[in-house]
Amino acid sequence: MKKLPLIVVAPMFNEISSIKRFIAELDLVLQRADVLKYFLPTIVLVDDGSTDGTKEVAAKVEKISTKIICIELSKNFGHQPAVWAGLEYANSKNAHTIVMDSDLQDHPRHILSILEQFKSQSDVVIMQRASRVDNSFKKLSAMAFYWIQGKFSESNSIPNSGDFYGISPMALNALIIHGESVKYIRGLIQSLGFNLHIVQYEREERFAGATHYSMKQMFRLAIAGIVGFSTKPLIWVMYLAILTLLVVFLFASTVLVLHFVIHSPLPQGYTFLMMTILFLGAMQILSLGIIAIYIARISSEVKKRPVYLIKRVTQIGEKGVKIGSKNL
């Protein structure tokens, strides 16, 4: 039986405290007899401009049987571009691909569930967290994130599904042809339309360090998902404008009737009038802000700038020796 190439893509950014343990745990899983029977595994580490020596530690791992490729980006481009770099490398090898973070919150043993679905001819396997072990603020922000995605985005967003998934060569090839500059990869994968399977798992506490996804980055990711997959905000702005015009028309009609028909003195109404003016001004600013987000997205896309730049690609030997290096 011909073995299938399997690539595990793991972006890393300042993960010096966990990367060595992550590689060791992942190697144990990939070297299992039931995995090697069907797959030829490779680990692809994408260093997203780490400044704490992460890539140096990764290059010195010892007693690792799985082939390791380290893609070093020229600077910190962000999590999604780093993942995309790994996906493009995997697509060039026509491999079944698994994407996961390197902080050990998603333990490598869970990839066995993805491999079972690959054997069952699933093209996309989404790992869905059955529970979260994060702090209250993180849980609340995550709930808000998925609520916003569900309400505003036209994609079928799967709640509690982060960047831990598997994808077949056919689905990966279809994914790579999406050419937008601002990436929201999990949304793209879930919208491909291929045979998709959801696997629930228990997420663990972070092995070491702190999350690199700040509230600002979560907000930017949500905006990328909404703007990239939906025009609902623009349509809602139109509805809001129509509703506001109706309210203003009713208000103006009331004032005209009071003045010209009933000949009643106009009420003082200074507070009400000011509130109305402020409300209309706020709606205008909100509308312009939403439109500006879409214009900014258009500006990013038409520039056609590269999503990432690769400094070097290095293959790491069994004892951590760099045995080859090249630029893509």
C-alpha positions as CSV (number, residue, x, y, z in Angstrom):
1,M,0.0,0.0,0.0
2,K,1.4,3.4,-1.0
3,K,1.9,5.7,1.9
4,L,0.4,9.2,1.8
5,P,2.6,12.3,2.4
6,L,1.5,14.0,5.6
7,I,2.6,17.5,6.7
8,V,1.9,19.1,10.1
9,V,2.1,22.9,9.8
10,A,2.8,24.6,13.1
11,P,3.4,28.4,13.2
12,M,5.6,29.7,16.0
13,F,6.2,33.1,17.4
14,N,8.2,33.5,20.6
15,E,7.4,30.0,21.8
16,I,10.8,29.2,23.3
17,S,9.3,27.8,26.5
18,S,7.1,25.2,24.7
19,I,8.6,24.5,21.2
20,K,11.0,21.7,22.3
21,R,8.3,19.9,24.2
22,F,5.8,20.4,21.3
23,I,8.2,18.8,18.8
24,A,8.9,15.9,21.1
25,E,5.2,15.2,21.7
26,L,4.4,15.6,18.0
27,D,7.2,13.2,17.0
28,L,5.9,10.5,19.4
29,V,2.5,10.7,17.8
30,L,3.8,10.8,14.2
31,Q,6.1,7.8,14.8
32,R,3.3,5.5,16.0
33,A,3.1,2.3,13.9
34,D,-0.6,2.9,13.0
35,V,0.4,6.3,11.6
36,L,3.5,5.2,9.7
37,K,1.5,2.4,8.2
38,Y,-0.5,4.9,6.1
39,F,1.4,8.2,6.1
40,L,4.9,9.6,5.5
41,P,5.0,12.5,8.1
42,T,6.9,15.8,8.0
43,I,6.8,18.6,10.5
44,V,6.8,22.1,9.0
45,L,7.6,24.8,11.6
46,V,6.9,28.4,10.4
47,D,8.9,30.9,12.4
48,D,6.9,34.2,12.3
49,G,9.8,36.5,13.2
50,S,10.5,35.2,16.7
51,T,12.9,37.3,18.7
52,D,13.4,35.1,21.8
53,G,15.5,32.3,20.2
54,T,12.6,30.0,19.3
55,K,14.0,28.9,16.0
56,E,17.4,28.2,17.5
57,V,15.9,26.0,20.2
58,A,13.8,24.2,17.5
59,A,17.0,23.6,15.5
60,K,18.7,21.8,18.4
61,V,16.1,19.2,19.2
62,E,17.5,15.8,19.5
63,K,16.4,12.2,19.0
64,I,13.6,13.2,16.7
65,S,12.7,10.7,14.0
66,T,10.3,12.8,12.0
67,K,11.7,15.0,9.2
68,I,11.5,18.7,10.2
69,I,11.4,21.7,7.9
70,C,11.7,25.2,9.3
71,I,10.4,28.0,7.2
72,E,11.8,31.3,8.6
73,L,9.9,34.4,7.6
74,S,11.7,37.7,7.1
75,K,9.7,39.4,9.9
76,N,6.6,39.0,12.0
77,F,3.7,38.9,9.5
78,G,1.0,37.6,11.8
79,H,-0.5,34.2,12.6
80,Q,-2.6,33.8,9.4
81,P,0.2,34.7,6.9
82,A,2.5,32.2,8.8
83,V,-0.1,29.5,8.5
84,W,-0.6,30.3,4.8
85,A,3.2,30.0,4.2
86,G,3.0,26.5,5.6
87,L,-0.1,25.6,3.6
88,E,1.6,26.7,0.3
89,Y,4.6,24.5,1.1
90,A,2.3,21.6,1.8
91,N,0.4,22.2,-1.4
92,S,3.7,22.0,-3.3
93,K,4.2,18.5,-1.9
94,N,0.6,17.4,-2.6
95,A,0.2,16.3,1.0
96,H,-2.5,15.7,3.5
97,T,-2.1,18.7,5.9
98,I,-2.8,19.3,9.5
99,V,-2.5,22.8,11.0
100,M,-2.1,23.4,14.7
101,D,-0.5,25.9,17.1
102,S,2.8,25.0,18.9
103,D,1.8,26.1,22.4
104,L,0.4,22.6,23.4
105,Q,-3.1,23.8,24.1
106,D,-4.0,21.6,21.2
107,H,-2.2,18.4,22.1
108,P,-0.6,16.5,19.3
109,R,-2.4,13.3,20.3
110,H,-5.6,14.8,18.9
111,I,-4.3,14.6,15.4
112,L,-5.0,10.9,15.5
113,S,-8.7,11.8,15.2
114,I,-7.9,13.8,12.0
115,L,-5.9,11.0,10.5
116,E,-8.9,8.6,11.1
117,Q,-11.1,11.0,9.2
118,F,-8.5,11.2,6.4
119,K,-8.7,7.4,6.1
120,S,-12.5,7.8,5.8
121,Q,-12.1,10.1,2.8
122,S,-12.9,13.3,4.6
123,D,-11.5,16.4,2.8
124,V,-11.8,18.9,5.7
125,V,-11.6,18.0,9.4
126,I,-12.4,20.7,11.8
127,M,-11.4,20.3,15.5
128,Q,-14.1,21.8,17.7
129,R,-13.4,22.6,21.3
130,A,-15.9,20.9,23.6
131,S,-14.8,23.2,26.5
132,R,-12.4,26.0,27.2
133,V,-9.9,26.3,30.1
134,D,-9.1,30.0,29.5
135,N,-9.8,32.8,31.9
136,S,-13.2,34.5,32.0
137,F,-12.2,37.5,29.9
138,K,-10.8,35.1,27.2
139,K,-14.0,33.1,27.2
140,L,-16.2,36.2,27.0
141,S,-14.2,37.7,24.1
142,A,-14.3,34.3,22.3
143,M,-18.1,34.2,22.8
144,A,-18.4,37.7,21.4
145,F,-16.1,36.8,18.5
146,Y,-18.2,33.8,17.4
147,W,-21.5,35.7,18.0
148,I,-20.3,38.6,15.7
149,Q,-19.2,36.1,13.1
150,G,-22.5,34.3,13.2
151,K,-24.6,37.4,12.9
152,F,-22.6,39.4,10.3
153,S,-20.7,36.9,8.2
154,E,-22.3,34.8,5.4
155,S,-19.9,32.0,5.9
156,N,-20.9,28.9,8.0
157,S,-18.7,29.7,10.9
158,I,-18.3,26.8,13.3
159,P,-18.2,27.9,16.9
160,N,-15.2,27.2,19.1
161,S,-13.1,26.1,16.1
162,G,-9.8,27.7,16.0
163,D,-6.7,27.0,13.8
164,F,-6.6,23.3,14.4
165,Y,-7.8,21.4,11.3
166,G,-6.9,18.9,8.7
167,I,-7.3,19.2,4.9
168,S,-6.8,16.8,2.0
169,P,-4.6,17.6,-1.0
170,M,-7.7,18.3,-3.2
171,A,-9.2,20.7,-0.7
172,L,-5.9,22.3,-0.1
173,N,-5.3,23.0,-3.8
174,A,-8.8,24.6,-3.9
175,L,-7.9,26.7,-0.9
176,I,-4.6,28.0,-2.2
177,I,-6.2,29.5,-5.3
178,H,-8.0,32.1,-3.1
179,G,-5.9,35.1,-3.7
180,E,-7.0,37.7,-1.1
181,S,-4.3,39.5,0.8
182,V,-6.0,39.6,4.1
183,K,-6.4,36.0,5.2
184,Y,-9.1,34.5,7.3
185,I,-8.2,30.9,6.7
186,R,-10.6,29.0,8.9
187,G,-13.5,30.8,7.2
188,L,-12.1,30.0,3.7
189,I,-11.7,26.3,4.7
190,Q,-15.2,26.1,6.0
191,S,-16.6,27.6,2.9
192,L,-14.9,25.3,0.4
193,G,-17.9,22.9,0.1
194,F,-15.9,19.7,0.3
195,N,-16.7,16.7,2.5
196,L,-16.3,18.2,6.0
197,H,-16.3,16.5,9.3
198,I,-16.3,18.0,12.8
199,V,-14.5,16.3,15.7
200,Q,-14.9,17.5,19.3
201,Y,-12.0,17.4,21.7
202,E,-11.0,18.7,25.1
203,R,-8.6,21.6,25.0
204,E,-5.9,21.7,27.6
205,E,-4.2,24.6,29.4
206,R,-1.4,26.4,27.7
207,F,1.9,24.6,28.5
208,A,3.9,27.8,29.1
209,G,3.9,31.5,28.2
210,A,0.9,33.6,27.3
211,T,-1.3,33.9,24.3
212,H,-0.1,36.1,21.4
213,Y,-3.7,36.8,20.4
214,S,-4.6,40.1,22.0
215,M,-8.0,41.6,22.1
216,K,-6.9,44.0,19.3
217,Q,-5.8,41.0,17.1
218,M,-9.1,39.1,17.9
219,F,-11.0,42.2,16.8
220,R,-8.9,42.5,13.6
221,L,-9.5,38.8,12.9
222,A,-13.3,39.2,13.3
223,I,-13.2,42.2,11.0
224,A,-11.3,40.1,8.4
225,G,-13.9,37.4,8.6
226,I,-16.9,39.7,8.3
227,V,-15.5,42.0,5.5
228,G,-14.1,39.0,3.6
229,F,-17.3,37.0,3.7
230,S,-20.2,39.4,3.9
231,T,-21.7,42.6,2.6
232,K,-24.3,42.6,5.4
233,P,-22.9,45.6,7.2
234,L,-23.2,47.7,4.1
235,I,-26.8,46.5,3.5
236,W,-27.6,47.2,7.2
237,V,-26.3,50.7,6.8
238,M,-28.7,51.2,4.0
239,Y,-31.6,49.9,6.1
240,L,-30.5,52.1,9.0
241,A,-30.4,55.1,6.7
242,I,-33.9,54.4,5.4
243,L,-35.2,54.0,9.0
244,T,-33.5,57.2,10.1
245,L,-35.1,59.1,7.1
246,L,-38.5,57.8,8.1
247,V,-38.0,59.0,11.7
248,V,-36.8,62.4,10.5
249,F,-39.8,62.6,8.1
250,L,-42.3,61.9,10.8
251,F,-40.6,64.4,13.1
252,A,-40.6,67.1,10.4
253,S,-44.3,66.4,9.5
254,T,-45.3,66.7,13.2
255,V,-43.6,70.1,13.5
256,L,-45.2,71.3,10.2
257,V,-48.6,70.2,11.3
258,L,-48.3,71.9,14.7
259,H,-47.1,75.1,13.2
260,F,-49.2,75.5,10.1
261,V,-52.4,73.5,10.8
262,I,-53.0,73.6,14.5
263,H,-51.2,76.9,14.9
264,S,-49.7,75.6,18.2
265,P,-46.6,77.1,19.6
266,L,-43.7,74.8,19.1
267,P,-42.6,73.0,22.2
268,Q,-39.3,74.0,23.8
269,G,-37.9,70.6,23.1
270,Y,-34.3,71.7,23.1
271,T,-33.0,68.5,24.7
272,F,-35.0,66.3,22.3
273,L,-33.8,68.3,19.3
274,M,-30.1,68.0,20.4
275,M,-30.5,64.3,21.1
276,T,-31.9,63.9,17.6
277,I,-29.0,65.8,16.0
278,L,-26.5,63.8,18.0
279,F,-28.2,60.5,17.0
280,L,-28.1,61.5,13.3
281,G,-24.5,62.5,13.6
282,A,-23.6,59.2,15.3
283,M,-25.3,57.3,12.5
284,Q,-23.4,59.2,9.9
285,I,-20.1,58.5,11.6
286,L,-21.0,54.8,12.0
287,S,-22.0,54.5,8.4
288,L,-18.8,56.2,7.2
289,G,-16.7,54.0,9.5
290,I,-18.2,50.8,8.1
291,I,-17.8,52.0,4.5
292,A,-14.2,53.0,5.3
293,I,-13.4,49.5,6.5
294,Y,-14.5,48.1,3.2
295,I,-12.5,50.7,1.3
296,A,-9.5,49.9,3.4
297,R,-9.9,46.2,2.5
298,I,-10.2,47.1,-1.2
299,S,-7.0,49.2,-0.9
300,S,-5.2,46.2,0.6
301,E,-6.3,43.8,-2.0
302,V,-5.6,45.9,-5.1
303,K,-2.0,46.5,-4.0
304,K,-1.3,42.7,-4.4
305,R,1.5,42.8,-1.9
306,P,2.9,39.4,-0.8
307,V,1.3,37.9,2.2
308,Y,4.7,36.9,3.6
309,L,8.4,36.8,2.7
310,I,10.6,33.9,3.3
311,K,14.1,34.4,4.6
312,R,15.2,30.8,4.4
313,V,14.0,27.2,4.5
314,T,16.0,24.8,6.6
315,Q,15.9,21.1,7.1
316,I,16.8,19.9,10.6
317,G,18.7,16.6,11.0
318,E,18.1,13.9,13.6
319,K,20.4,15.6,16.1
320,G,19.4,19.1,15.3
321,V,22.0,19.7,12.6
322,K,21.0,22.0,9.7
323,I,21.6,19.8,6.7
324,G,20.2,22.0,4.0
325,S,19.0,25.6,3.5
326,K,17.4,27.3,0.6
327,N,15.1,30.2,-0.3
328,L,11.8,29.6,-1.9
